[in-house]
Amino acid sequence: MLDALREPRAAGTLDALRGSLLQLGAVVVAFSGGVDSALLARVAHDTLGEDAVLSVTAVSPSLAPSELVDCRRLASEWGLRWAAVETHEVSRPGYTANGGDRCYHCKSELMAALAPLAAARAATIVLGVNLDDLGDHRPGQRAATEAGARFPYVEAGFTKDAVRNAAKSLGLDVWDKPAAACLASRVPYGTPVTLGTLGRVADAEERLHSLGFRQVRVRHYGELARLEFDIGELERAVATRMAIVDAVHAAGYAYVTLDLEGFRSGNLNQALVPRP
C-alpha cells in the first residue's frame, strides 16, 4: 500500500490538494499543530466547509504542552471545528518498550481514537504525511493505512518544501514553524518510554525554548541530555552555555552535552540501519 503512495497523481499545487480533499468529501484531520497538519486542516476547512471537517488533536504525555496551546490557538483563529481527545499510547507495551516499531503502536492508538469520530461523521481520517516522509523510517504510516487513513499531500504530490511554500503563500504564520515530533522520538530505541522520561524531556525543551532557541531536541540518555540545535544557533549555544546547563539541570538531568553535528530530524533512526 505504501509503495503505491510513492506515485503521486499531481505536482504539489494547492489546486491538486483541494482536488484530493474534494474526492473525500468529509474528513477528520489528525491535527498536531505543526505546519503539515495545520495547512491540511486549513485547506480542508476552506475547501470542504466547516461542517465537513473536524480537526482533532491527540493529547497525551507524548505531546509537548506548547503544541496543544498552538493547536487551540490556530483552531480559534481560523474558525476550525476542533476537538481534543486523550490517547493512551503510554499504556501500550509495544510503545513503552520502544522498539523499532514504536511509532506503529502510537499511530494505532491514534487511529483507534479517531475512528469513532470519523464513523459518526461518515468521514475519512487524513494525515499530513508528505512525499519526503515516505523515505524515512515511519512504521506509523503502515498503521494509518491499515486503518483506512489517507495522505492527501502524497496524493497531490507535496514534498515538505511544497507544504511550507503553500502555507507561506496563504499567509499562515506556521509556514516556518520548526519541525516537531512525538516526545518519545527523543528516547533511543531500546530505552523504555516512561511518563517520567517524557516529562523530563518536555520540561528541558520548554526551558530551552524560553531562552530563545527555536529548533531544539533534547535526546535522553538516562541522566545525560544530548542537545541538538540548528547549526546556525550553535555559536549562540556555546556563548550561553551556562544558562543552557542551568536550564537542563533544572529539568532533572545531571549531565549536559552539545551535539556538534546540530539538529537532525529522526537521527535516532540511524540505530536501526545495519552498519556495513
Disulfide bonds with the S-S distance in Angstrom:
none
